[in-house]
Amino acid sequence: MAPTAQHATRKTTRMPRVVIDAAIIDKLEALASGAMRRNPALADRFLGELGRAKVVTSAKLPANVVTIGNDVTFRNQTTGREQTVRLVFPKDADISAGRVSVMTPIGVALFGLSEGAEFDWTALDGETRRLTVVRVG
């Protein structure tokens, strides 16, 4: 049986600040609600992130915050390996092209974070890694 997204979780004692563009909050909430039947753990986690987020107008969204359409580079602090992905809506996702859906465990974890934010990530292999958002562009 293939691992599911439910196995990948984010754990940290102090959660990094999340900032979201008010122009897309309704669409994000609808995506999370729609995913409740397919992947309730992920949908619940995303709704929790949306609920604790600071929602700002598009004009006030800082350029260094991960949002839809942004490229984000993050670093595994254990290995030093950096990876760059573009966060997209599910219909635009293509992992082979580096386009990661916001409705994946890593998409939920990265969405709304700023450069410099750190969080603990438990990957599908069960290993916990500290990841840092290096660059948003």
N, CA, C and O atoms as a GROMACS GRO file, in nm:
protein
  548
    1MET      N    1   0.085  -0.118   0.000
    1MET     CA    2   0.000   0.000   0.000
    1MET      C    3   0.089   0.124   0.000
    1MET      O    4   0.184   0.132   0.078
    2ALA      N    5   0.059   0.219  -0.085
    2ALA     CA    6   0.138   0.341  -0.096
    2ALA      C    7   0.112   0.431   0.024
    2ALA      O    8   0.000   0.435   0.075
    3PRO      N    9   0.214   0.504   0.071
    3PRO     CA   10   0.193   0.595   0.181
    3PRO      C   11   0.096   0.705   0.140
    3PRO      O   12   0.089   0.743   0.023
    4THR      N   13   0.023   0.756   0.234
    4THR     CA   14  -0.071   0.864   0.205
    4THR      C   15  -0.020   0.993   0.263
    4THR      O   16   0.070   0.994   0.347
    5ALA      N   17  -0.079   1.102   0.220
    5ALA     CA   18  -0.040   1.232   0.270
    5ALA      C   19  -0.068   1.245   0.420
    5ALA      O   20  -0.010   1.331   0.487
    6GLN      N   21  -0.155   1.160   0.472
    6GLN     CA   22  -0.186   1.168   0.615
    6GLN      C   23  -0.066   1.136   0.701
    6GLN      O   24  -0.061   1.176   0.817
    7HIS      N   25   0.032   1.064   0.647
    7HIS     CA   26   0.149   1.025   0.726
    7HIS      C   27   0.248   1.138   0.743
    7HIS      O   28   0.332   1.132   0.833
    8ALA      N   29   0.242   1.240   0.661
    8ALA     CA   30   0.336   1.350   0.670
    8ALA      C   31   0.273   1.462   0.751
    8ALA      O   32   0.167   1.514   0.716
    9THR      N   33   0.337   1.496   0.860
    9THR     CA   34   0.282   1.600   0.946
    9THR      C   35   0.389   1.700   0.982
    9THR      O   36   0.509   1.676   0.965
   10ARG      N   37   0.345   1.810   1.032
   10ARG     CA   38   0.434   1.916   1.077
   10ARG      C   39   0.417   1.928   1.226
   10ARG      O   40   0.306   1.939   1.276
   11LYS      N   41   0.529   1.926   1.299
   11LYS     CA   42   0.524   1.940   1.443
   11LYS      C   43   0.626   2.045   1.485
   11LYS      O   44   0.740   2.043   1.438
   12THR      N   45   0.588   2.132   1.571
   12THR     CA   46   0.679   2.229   1.628
   12THR      C   47   0.616   2.286   1.754
   12THR      O   48   0.493   2.290   1.765
   13THR      N   49   0.697   2.329   1.848
   13THR     CA   50   0.642   2.385   1.969
   13THR      C   51   0.595   2.528   1.948
   13THR      O   52   0.494   2.569   2.005
   14ARG      N   53   0.665   2.603   1.868
   14ARG     CA   54   0.626   2.740   1.838
   14ARG      C   55   0.601   2.749   1.688
   14ARG      O   56   0.695   2.744   1.608
   15MET      N   57   0.477   2.761   1.651
   15MET     CA   58   0.442   2.761   1.510
   15MET      C   59   0.478   2.894   1.446
   15MET      O   60   0.452   3.000   1.504
   16PRO      N   61   0.536   2.891   1.327
   16PRO     CA   62   0.571   3.016   1.259
   16PRO      C   63   0.445   3.091   1.217
   16PRO      O   64   0.339   3.032   1.197
   17ARG      N   65   0.460   3.221   1.203
   17ARG     CA   66   0.350   3.308   1.163
   17ARG      C   67   0.306   3.276   1.020
   17ARG      O   68   0.389   3.248   0.934
   18VAL      N   69   0.176   3.281   0.998
   18VAL     CA   70   0.118   3.254   0.866
   18VAL      C   71   0.044   3.380   0.822
   18VAL      O   72  -0.036   3.437   0.897
   19VAL      N   73   0.070   3.424   0.697
   19VAL     CA   74   0.005   3.542   0.640
   19VAL      C   75  -0.056   3.500   0.506
   19VAL      O   76   0.009   3.434   0.425
   20ILE      N   77  -0.182   3.538   0.485
   20ILE     CA   78  -0.255   3.496   0.365
   20ILE      C   79  -0.320   3.617   0.298
   20ILE      O   80  -0.366   3.710   0.364
   21ASP      N   81  -0.322   3.612   0.165
   21ASP     CA   82  -0.386   3.714   0.083
   21ASP      C   83  -0.538   3.699   0.092
   21ASP      O   84  -0.593   3.593   0.062
   22ALA      N   85  -0.606   3.805   0.132
   22ALA     CA   86  -0.752   3.804   0.146
   22ALA      C   87  -0.821   3.771   0.014
   22ALA      O   88  -0.933   3.719   0.014
   23ALA      N   89  -0.757   3.799  -0.099
   23ALA     CA   90  -0.819   3.777  -0.230
   23ALA      C   91  -0.840   3.628  -0.260
   23ALA      O   92  -0.922   3.594  -0.345
   24ILE      N   93  -0.767   3.539  -0.192
   24ILE     CA   94  -0.781   3.396  -0.222
   24ILE      C   95  -0.827   3.314  -0.102
   24ILE      O   96  -0.835   3.191  -0.113
   25ILE      N   97  -0.856   3.376   0.010
   25ILE     CA   98  -0.893   3.299   0.130
   25ILE      C   99  -1.017   3.214   0.107
   25ILE      O  100  -1.022   3.099   0.152
   26ASP      N  101  -1.118   3.267   0.039
   26ASP     CA  102  -1.240   3.189   0.015
   26ASP      C  103  -1.212   3.066  -0.070
   26ASP      O  104  -1.265   2.958  -0.043
   27LYS      N  105  -1.128   3.081  -0.173
   27LYS     CA  106  -1.094   2.968  -0.259
   27LYS      C  107  -1.016   2.862  -0.180
   27LYS      O  108  -1.038   2.742  -0.198
   28LEU      N  109  -0.925   2.906  -0.093
   28LEU     CA  110  -0.847   2.812  -0.011
   28LEU      C  111  -0.937   2.736   0.087
   28LEU      O  112  -0.922   2.615   0.104
   29GLU      N  113  -1.029   2.807   0.150
   29GLU     CA  114  -1.122   2.741   0.242
   29GLU      C  115  -1.209   2.640   0.169
   29GLU      O  116  -1.236   2.532   0.221
   30ALA      N  117  -1.252   2.674   0.047
   30ALA     CA  118  -1.333   2.582  -0.032
   30ALA      C  119  -1.252   2.457  -0.071
   30ALA      O  120  -1.304   2.346  -0.068
   31LEU      N  121  -1.126   2.475  -0.106
   31LEU     CA  122  -1.039   2.361  -0.138
   31LEU      C  123  -1.023   2.269  -0.017
   31LEU      O  124  -1.035   2.147  -0.028
   32ALA      N  125  -0.998   2.329   0.098
   32ALA     CA  126  -0.980   2.249   0.220
   32ALA      C  127  -1.109   2.176   0.256
   32ALA      O  128  -1.105   2.058   0.291
   33SER      N  129  -1.220   2.244   0.248
   33SER     CA  130  -1.348   2.181   0.280
   33SER      C  131  -1.379   2.068   0.182
   33SER      O  132  -1.428   1.962   0.222
   34GLY      N  133  -1.349   2.089   0.055
   34GLY     CA  134  -1.371   1.987  -0.046
   34GLY      C  135  -1.282   1.865  -0.027
   34GLY      O  136  -1.320   1.755  -0.068
   35ALA      N  137  -1.167   1.883   0.033
   35ALA     CA  138  -1.073   1.772   0.056
   35ALA      C  139  -1.107   1.693   0.182
   35ALA      O  140  -1.044   1.591   0.210
   36MET      N  141  -1.205   1.738   0.258
   36MET     CA  142  -1.238   1.674   0.386
   36MET      C  143  -1.273   1.526   0.370
   36MET      O  144  -1.239   1.446   0.456
   37ARG      N  145  -1.340   1.490   0.262
   37ARG     CA  146  -1.376   1.348   0.240
   37ARG      C  147  -1.256   1.266   0.193
   37ARG      O  148  -1.239   1.152   0.235
   38ARG      N  149  -1.172   1.324   0.107
   38ARG     CA  150  -1.058   1.251   0.050
   38ARG      C  151  -0.942   1.237   0.148
   38ARG      O  152  -0.879   1.131   0.156
   39ASN      N  153  -0.914   1.343   0.221
   39ASN     CA  154  -0.800   1.342   0.312
   39ASN      C  155  -0.832   1.431   0.432
   39ASN      O  156  -0.784   1.544   0.440
   40PRO      N  157  -0.911   1.380   0.526
   40PRO     CA  158  -0.956   1.464   0.637
   40PRO      C  159  -0.843   1.519   0.723
   40PRO      O  160  -0.854   1.632   0.772
   41ALA      N  161  -0.736   1.444   0.743
   41ALA     CA  162  -0.627   1.494   0.828
   41ALA      C  163  -0.559   1.615   0.764
   41ALA      O  164  -0.532   1.714   0.831
   42LEU      N  165  -0.532   1.606   0.634
   42LEU     CA  166  -0.469   1.718   0.564
   42LEU      C  167  -0.563   1.838   0.558
   42LEU      O  168  -0.521   1.951   0.583
   43ALA      N  169  -0.690   1.814   0.524
   43ALA     CA  170  -0.788   1.922   0.515
   43ALA      C  171  -0.804   1.991   0.650
   43ALA      O  172  -0.811   2.114   0.656
   44ASP      N  173  -0.809   1.914   0.757
   44ASP     CA  174  -0.822   1.972   0.890
   44ASP      C  175  -0.700   2.056   0.926
   44ASP      O  176  -0.713   2.165   0.982
   45ARG      N  177  -0.582   2.006   0.892
   45ARG     CA  178  -0.460   2.082   0.921
   45ARG      C  179  -0.458   2.212   0.842
   45ARG      O  180  -0.419   2.316   0.895
   46PHE      N  181  -0.500   2.207   0.714
   46PHE     CA  182  -0.501   2.328   0.633
   46PHE      C  183  -0.603   2.428   0.687
   46PHE      O  184  -0.573   2.548   0.696
   47LEU      N  185  -0.722   2.381   0.724
   47LEU     CA  186  -0.821   2.472   0.782
   47LEU      C  187  -0.769   2.534   0.912
   47LEU      O  188  -0.796   2.651   0.940
   48GLY      N  189  -0.694   2.457   0.989
   48GLY     CA  190  -0.633   2.511   1.111
   48GLY      C  191  -0.533   2.621   1.080
   48GLY      O  192  -0.529   2.723   1.148
   49GLU      N  193  -0.453   2.600   0.977
   49GLU     CA  194  -0.356   2.702   0.937
   49GLU      C  195  -0.427   2.828   0.887
   49GLU      O  196  -0.388   2.940   0.921
   50LEU      N  197  -0.532   2.809   0.808
   50LEU     CA  198  -0.609   2.923   0.760
   50LEU      C  199  -0.673   2.998   0.876
   50LEU      O  200  -0.678   3.122   0.876
   51GLY      N  201  -0.721   2.924   0.974
   51GLY     CA  202  -0.786   2.986   1.089
   51GLY      C  203  -0.694   3.068   1.176
   51GLY      O  204  -0.738   3.166   1.236
   52ARG      N  205  -0.568   3.030   1.183
   52ARG     CA  206  -0.474   3.105   1.267
   52ARG      C  207  -0.396   3.212   1.190
   52ARG      O  208  -0.318   3.287   1.248
   53ALA      N  209  -0.419   3.218   1.059
   53ALA     CA  210  -0.345   3.310   0.973
   53ALA      C  211  -0.388   3.454   0.991
   53ALA      O  212  -0.503   3.483   1.026
   54LYS      N  213  -0.294   3.543   0.965
   54LYS     CA  214  -0.325   3.685   0.954
   54LYS      C  215  -0.363   3.707   0.808
   54LYS      O  216  -0.283   3.681   0.719
   55VAL      N  217  -0.484   3.755   0.784
   55VAL     CA  218  -0.533   3.776   0.649
   55VAL      C  219  -0.516   3.925   0.615
   55VAL      O  220  -0.563   4.013   0.688
   56VAL      N  221  -0.447   3.951   0.503
   56VAL     CA  222  -0.418   4.089   0.463
   56VAL      C  223  -0.461   4.110   0.318
   56VAL      O  224  -0.481   4.014   0.244
   57THR      N  225  -0.476   4.235   0.279
   57THR     CA  226  -0.508   4.265   0.140
   57THR      C  227  -0.388   4.230   0.052
   57THR      O  228  -0.275   4.220   0.100
   58SER      N  229  -0.413   4.212  -0.076
   58SER     CA  230  -0.305   4.181  -0.170
   58SER      C  231  -0.195   4.286  -0.164
   58SER      O  232  -0.077   4.253  -0.172
   59ALA      N  233  -0.234   4.412  -0.151
   59ALA     CA  234  -0.136   4.520  -0.147
   59ALA      C  235  -0.047   4.513  -0.023
   59ALA      O  236   0.067   4.561  -0.025
   60LYS      N  237  -0.098   4.454   0.084
   60LYS     CA  238  -0.021   4.447   0.209
   60LYS      C  239   0.049   4.313   0.230
   60LYS      O  240   0.118   4.294   0.330
   61LEU      N  241   0.032   4.220   0.136
   61LEU     CA  242   0.099   4.091   0.148
   61LEU      C  243   0.248   4.110   0.122
   61LEU      O  244   0.287   4.152   0.013
   62PRO      N  245   0.332   4.081   0.221
   62PRO     CA  246   0.477   4.098   0.200
   62PRO      C  247   0.528   4.010   0.086
   62PRO      O  248   0.480   3.898   0.067
   63ALA      N  249   0.625   4.060   0.013
   63ALA     CA  250   0.681   3.987  -0.101
   63ALA      C  251   0.753   3.860  -0.060
   63ALA      O  252   0.773   3.770  -0.142
   64ASN      N  253   0.792   3.850   0.068
   64ASN     CA  254   0.868   3.733   0.113
   64ASN      C  255   0.780   3.627   0.178
   64ASN      O  256   0.830   3.543   0.253
   65VAL      N  257   0.650   3.630   0.150
   65VAL     CA  258   0.556   3.533   0.204
   65VAL      C  259   0.517   3.433   0.094
   65VAL      O  260   0.488   3.474  -0.019
   66VAL      N  261   0.517   3.304   0.126
   66VAL     CA  262   0.482   3.199   0.031
   66VAL      C  263   0.333   3.204   0.003
   66VAL      O  264   0.251   3.192   0.095
   67THR      N  265   0.297   3.221  -0.124
   67THR     CA  266   0.158   3.220  -0.165
   67THR      C  267   0.148   3.150  -0.302
   67THR      O  268   0.250   3.111  -0.359
   68ILE      N  269   0.028   3.137  -0.352
   68ILE     CA  270   0.007   3.070  -0.480
   68ILE      C  271   0.084   3.143  -0.590
   68ILE      O  272   0.077   3.266  -0.602
   69GLY      N  273   0.157   3.066  -0.671
   69GLY     CA  274   0.233   3.122  -0.781
   69GLY      C  275   0.377   3.157  -0.747
   69GLY      O  276   0.456   3.188  -0.836
   70ASN      N  277   0.411   3.153  -0.620
   70ASN     CA  278   0.548   3.186  -0.578
   70ASN      C  279   0.640   3.064  -0.588
   70ASN      O  280   0.598   2.951  -0.565
   71ASP      N  281   0.764   3.091  -0.623
   71ASP     CA  282   0.868   2.991  -0.607
   71ASP      C  283   0.917   3.003  -0.463
   71ASP      O  284   0.934   3.114  -0.412
   72VAL      N  285   0.941   2.891  -0.400
   72VAL     CA  286   0.993   2.891  -0.263
   72VAL      C  287   1.107   2.792  -0.255
   72VAL      O  288   1.095   2.677  -0.298
   73THR      N  289   1.218   2.837  -0.198
   73THR     CA  290   1.332   2.750  -0.174
   73THR      C  291   1.336   2.723  -0.025
   73THR      O  292   1.333   2.815   0.057
   74PHE      N  293   1.344   2.595   0.010
   74PHE     CA  294   1.355   2.559   0.151
   74PHE      C  295   1.472   2.464   0.170
   74PHE      O  296   1.510   2.391   0.079
   75ARG      N  297   1.530   2.468   0.291
   75ARG     CA  298   1.649   2.389   0.322
   75ARG      C  299   1.620   2.288   0.431
   75ARG      O  300   1.557   2.321   0.532
   76ASN      N  301   1.666   2.165   0.410
   76ASN     CA  302   1.665   2.063   0.514
   76ASN      C  303   1.787   2.092   0.600
   76ASN      O  304   1.900   2.080   0.553
   77GLN      N  305   1.766   2.129   0.726
   77GLN     CA  306   1.876   2.170   0.812
   77GLN      C  307   1.967   2.053   0.849
   77GLN      O  308   2.083   2.074   0.885
   78THR      N  309   1.918   1.930   0.840
   78THR     CA  310   2.001   1.814   0.872
   78THR      C  311   2.099   1.784   0.759
   78THR      O  312   2.217   1.759   0.784
   79THR      N  313   2.050   1.787   0.636
   79THR     CA  314   2.134   1.750   0.522
   79THR      C  315   2.195   1.870   0.451
   79THR      O  316   2.293   1.857   0.378
   80GLY      N  317   2.136   1.989   0.473
   80GLY     CA  318   2.181   2.109   0.403
   80GLY      C  319   2.125   2.118   0.262
   80GLY      O  320   2.151   2.216   0.192
   81ARG      N  321   2.049   2.019   0.220
   81ARG     CA  322   1.993   2.016   0.085
   81ARG      C  323   1.884   2.121   0.070
   81ARG      O  324   1.798   2.136   0.157
   82GLU      N  325   1.890   2.195  -0.040
   82GLU     CA  326   1.787   2.293  -0.071
   82GLU      C  327   1.703   2.243  -0.188
   82GLU      O  328   1.752   2.175  -0.278
   83GLN      N  329   1.575   2.279  -0.183
   83GLN     CA  330   1.483   2.241  -0.289
   83GLN      C  331   1.396   2.362  -0.321
   83GLN      O  332   1.354   2.434  -0.231
   84THR      N  333   1.370   2.383  -0.449
   84THR     CA  334   1.284   2.492  -0.492
   84THR      C  335   1.162   2.434  -0.561
   84THR      O  336   1.174   2.349  -0.649
   85VAL      N  337   1.045   2.482  -0.521
   85VAL     CA  338   0.919   2.442  -0.582
   85VAL      C  339   0.834   2.566  -0.605
   85VAL      O  340   0.858   2.670  -0.544
   86ARG      N  341   0.737   2.553  -0.691
   86ARG     CA  342   0.638   2.660  -0.710
   86ARG      C  343   0.507   2.611  -0.650
   86ARG      O  344   0.460   2.502  -0.684
   87LEU      N  345   0.448   2.690  -0.562
   87LEU     CA  346   0.322   2.654  -0.499
   87LEU      C  347   0.207   2.693  -0.590
   87LEU      O  348   0.199   2.808  -0.635
   88VAL      N  349   0.117   2.598  -0.618
   88VAL     CA  350   0.008   2.621  -0.713
   88VAL      C  351  -0.123   2.562  -0.660
   88VAL      O  352  -0.124   2.486  -0.563
   89PHE      N  353  -0.232   2.598  -0.726
   89PHE     CA  354  -0.360   2.533  -0.698
   89PHE      C  355  -0.353   2.390  -0.752
   89PHE      O  356  -0.275   2.361  -0.842
   90PRO      N  357  -0.434   2.300  -0.696
   90PRO     CA  358  -0.426   2.157  -0.736
   90PRO      C  359  -0.433   2.132  -0.886
   90PRO      O  360  -0.362   2.045  -0.936
   91LYS      N  361  -0.516   2.205  -0.958
   91LYS     CA  362  -0.533   2.181  -1.102
   91LYS      C  363  -0.405   2.210  -1.180
   91LYS      O  364  -0.390   2.162  -1.293
   92ASP      N  365  -0.314   2.289  -1.124
   92ASP     CA  366  -0.191   2.327  -1.192
   92ASP      C  367  -0.069   2.247  -1.146
   92ASP      O  368   0.042   2.270  -1.194
   93ALA      N  369  -0.090   2.155  -1.054
   93ALA     CA  370   0.023   2.080  -0.997
   93ALA      C  371   0.086   1.986  -1.099
   93ALA      O  372   0.017   1.922  -1.178
   94ASP      N  373   0.218   1.980  -1.095
   94ASP     CA  374   0.296   1.887  -1.178
   94ASP      C  375   0.432   1.873  -1.110
   94ASP      O  376   0.521   1.955  -1.132
   95ILE      N  377   0.446   1.770  -1.029
   95ILE     CA  378   0.568   1.754  -0.950
   95ILE      C  379   0.692   1.745  -1.038
   95ILE      O  380   0.799   1.791  -0.998
   96SER      N  381   0.680   1.686  -1.158
   96SER     CA  382   0.796   1.674  -1.247
   96SER      C  383   0.844   1.811  -1.296
   96SER      O  384   0.959   1.826  -1.336
   97ALA      N  385   0.754   1.910  -1.293
   97ALA     CA  386   0.789   2.046  -1.333
   97ALA      C  387   0.815   2.134  -1.211
   97ALA      O  388   0.836   2.255  -1.224
   98GLY      N  389   0.813   2.074  -1.092
   98GLY     CA  390   0.840   2.150  -0.970
   98GLY      C  391   0.722   2.232  -0.921
   98GLY      O  392   0.738   2.323  -0.840
   99ARG      N  393   0.602   2.200  -0.971
   99ARG     CA  394   0.481   2.272  -0.928
   99ARG      C  395   0.407   2.186  -0.827
   99ARG      O  396   0.353   2.080  -0.861
  100VAL      N  397   0.404   2.232  -0.702
  100VAL     CA  398   0.347   2.156  -0.591
  100VAL      C  399   0.214   2.217  -0.549
  100VAL      O  400   0.203   2.338  -0.530
  101SER      N  401   0.114   2.131  -0.536
  101SER     CA  402  -0.018   2.177  -0.494
  101SER      C  403  -0.017   2.226  -0.350
  101SER      O  404   0.051   2.171  -0.263
  102VAL      N  405  -0.093   2.332  -0.328
  102VAL     CA  406  -0.112   2.381  -0.191
  102VAL      C  407  -0.184   2.276  -0.106
  102VAL      O  408  -0.176   2.280   0.017
  103MET      N  409  -0.253   2.181  -0.170
  103MET     CA  410  -0.326   2.077  -0.099
  103MET      C  411  -0.246   1.947  -0.087
  103MET      O  412  -0.301   1.838  -0.097
  104THR      N  413  -0.115   1.961  -0.066
  104THR     CA  414  -0.027   1.850  -0.032
  104THR      C  415   0.032   1.880   0.106
  104THR      O  416   0.029   1.996   0.149
  105PRO      N  417   0.084   1.782   0.174
  105PRO     CA  418   0.141   1.809   0.306
  105PRO      C  419   0.248   1.919   0.305
  105PRO      O  420   0.247   2.006   0.392
  106ILE      N  421   0.340   1.916   0.208
  106ILE     CA  422   0.443   2.020   0.206
  106ILE      C  423   0.383   2.154   0.162
  106ILE      O  424   0.428   2.259   0.208
  107GLY      N  425   0.283   2.152   0.074
  107GLY     CA  426   0.216   2.276   0.034
  107GLY      C  427   0.147   2.342   0.151
  107GLY      O  428   0.158   2.464   0.170
  108VAL      N  429   0.076   2.264   0.230
  108VAL     CA  430   0.009   2.316   0.350
  108VAL      C  431   0.112   2.371   0.448
  108VAL      O  432   0.092   2.477   0.509
  109ALA      N  433   0.222   2.300   0.463
  109ALA     CA  434   0.325   2.341   0.559
  109ALA      C  435   0.393   2.472   0.517
  109ALA      O  436   0.422   2.555   0.603
  110LEU      N  437   0.417   2.491   0.389
  110LEU     CA  438   0.489   2.609   0.341
  110LEU      C  439   0.400   2.731   0.323
  110LEU      O  440   0.446   2.844   0.339
  111PHE      N  441   0.273   2.708   0.291
  111PHE     CA  442   0.184   2.819   0.256
  111PHE      C  443   0.175   2.923   0.366
  111PHE      O  444   0.150   2.890   0.482
  112GLY      N  445   0.195   3.049   0.330
  112GLY     CA  446   0.180   3.160   0.423
  112GLY      C  447   0.302   3.190   0.508
  112GLY      O  448   0.301   3.286   0.584
  113LEU      N  449   0.408   3.110   0.496
  113LEU     CA  450   0.529   3.134   0.574
  113LEU      C  451   0.616   3.240   0.508
  113LEU      O  452   0.607   3.264   0.387
  114SER      N  453   0.701   3.303   0.587
  114SER     CA  454   0.794   3.404   0.538
  114SER      C  455   0.934   3.348   0.530
  114SER      O  456   0.965   3.246   0.591
  115GLU      N  457   1.018   3.415   0.453
  115GLU     CA  458   1.159   3.378   0.449
  115GLU      C  459   1.214   3.376   0.591
  115GLU      O  460   1.186   3.464   0.672
  116GLY      N  461   1.292   3.273   0.620
  116GLY     CA  462   1.351   3.259   0.753
  116GLY      C  463   1.270   3.173   0.848
  116GLY      O  464   1.321   3.131   0.951
  117ALA      N  465   1.144   3.146   0.815
  117ALA     CA  466   1.060   3.063   0.902
  117ALA      C  467   1.116   2.921   0.907
  117ALA      O  468   1.159   2.867   0.806
  118GLU      N  469   1.114   2.863   1.025
  118GLU     CA  470   1.159   2.725   1.044
  118GLU      C  471   1.044   2.643   1.101
  118GLU      O  472   0.963   2.692   1.179
  119PHE      N  473   1.041   2.515   1.060
  119PHE     CA  474   0.939   2.425   1.113
  119PHE      C  475   0.991   2.283   1.108
  119PHE      O  476   1.075   2.249   1.025
  120ASP      N  477   0.939   2.200   1.197
  120ASP     CA  478   0.973   2.058   1.196
  120ASP      C  479   0.876   1.986   1.104
  120ASP      O  480   0.756   2.014   1.104
  121TRP      N  481   0.928   1.893   1.027
  121TRP     CA  482   0.851   1.822   0.926
  121TRP      C  483   0.878   1.673   0.941
  121TRP      O  484   0.993   1.629   0.938
  122THR      N  485   0.770   1.595   0.958
  122THR     CA  486   0.784   1.450   0.962
  122THR      C  487   0.748   1.398   0.824
  122THR      O  488   0.633   1.408   0.781
  123ALA      N  489   0.846   1.344   0.756
  123ALA     CA  490   0.829   1.298   0.618
  123ALA      C  491   0.762   1.161   0.615
  123ALA      O  492   0.739   1.099   0.719
  124LEU      N  493   0.732   1.116   0.495
  124LEU     CA  494   0.666   0.986   0.478
  124LEU      C  495   0.748   0.871   0.535
  124LEU      O  496   0.692   0.768   0.573
  125ASP      N  497   0.881   0.887   0.542
  125ASP     CA  498   0.965   0.781   0.597
  125ASP      C  499   0.968   0.782   0.750
  125ASP      O  500   1.036   0.699   0.812
  126GLY      N  501   0.894   0.875   0.812
  126GLY     CA  502   0.885   0.882   0.957
  126GLY      C  503   0.993   0.967   1.023
  126GLY      O  504   0.988   0.991   1.144
  127GLU      N  505   1.090   1.012   0.945
  127GLU     CA  506   1.198   1.095   0.998
  127GLU      C  507   1.152   1.240   1.012
  127GLU      O  508   1.084   1.294   0.924
  128THR      N  509   1.188   1.303   1.124
  128THR     CA  510   1.156   1.443   1.145
  128THR      C  511   1.275   1.527   1.102
  128THR      O  512   1.389   1.500   1.140
  129ARG      N  513   1.247   1.628   1.024
  129ARG     CA  514   1.351   1.717   0.974
  129ARG      C  515   1.313   1.861   1.006
  129ARG      O  516   1.195   1.896   1.007
  130ARG      N  517   1.414   1.942   1.031
  130ARG     CA  518   1.390   2.086   1.049
  130ARG      C  519   1.411   2.149   0.913
  130ARG      O  520   1.518   2.138   0.853
  131LEU      N  521   1.306   2.217   0.864
  131LEU     CA  522   1.313   2.286   0.734
  131LEU      C  523   1.308   2.436   0.756
  131LEU      O  524   1.243   2.485   0.849
  132THR      N  525   1.378   2.508   0.671
  132THR     CA  526   1.381   2.654   0.676
  132THR      C  527   1.345   2.712   0.540
  132THR      O  528   1.397   2.668   0.437
  133VAL      N  529   1.255   2.809   0.540
  133VAL     CA  530   1.223   2.880   0.416
  133VAL      C  531   1.340   2.974   0.388
  133VAL      O  532   1.365   3.067   0.465
  134VAL      N  533   1.410   2.950   0.278
  134VAL     CA  534   1.530   3.027   0.245
  134VAL      C  535   1.497   3.148   0.161
  134VAL      O  536   1.546   3.258   0.186
  135ARG      N  537   1.412   3.127   0.058
  135ARG     CA  538   1.386   3.234  -0.037
  135ARG      C  539   1.246   3.219  -0.094
  135ARG      O  540   1.199   3.108  -0.119
  136VAL      N  541   1.180   3.331  -0.115
  136VAL     CA  542   1.049   3.335  -0.179
  136VAL      C  543   1.058   3.431  -0.294
  136VAL      O  544   1.108   3.542  -0.279
  137GLY      N  545   1.009   3.389  -0.411
  137GLY     CA  546   1.018   3.480  -0.525
  137GLY      C  547   0.921   3.445  -0.633
  137GLY      O  548   0.916   3.512  -0.736
   0.00000   0.00000   0.00000
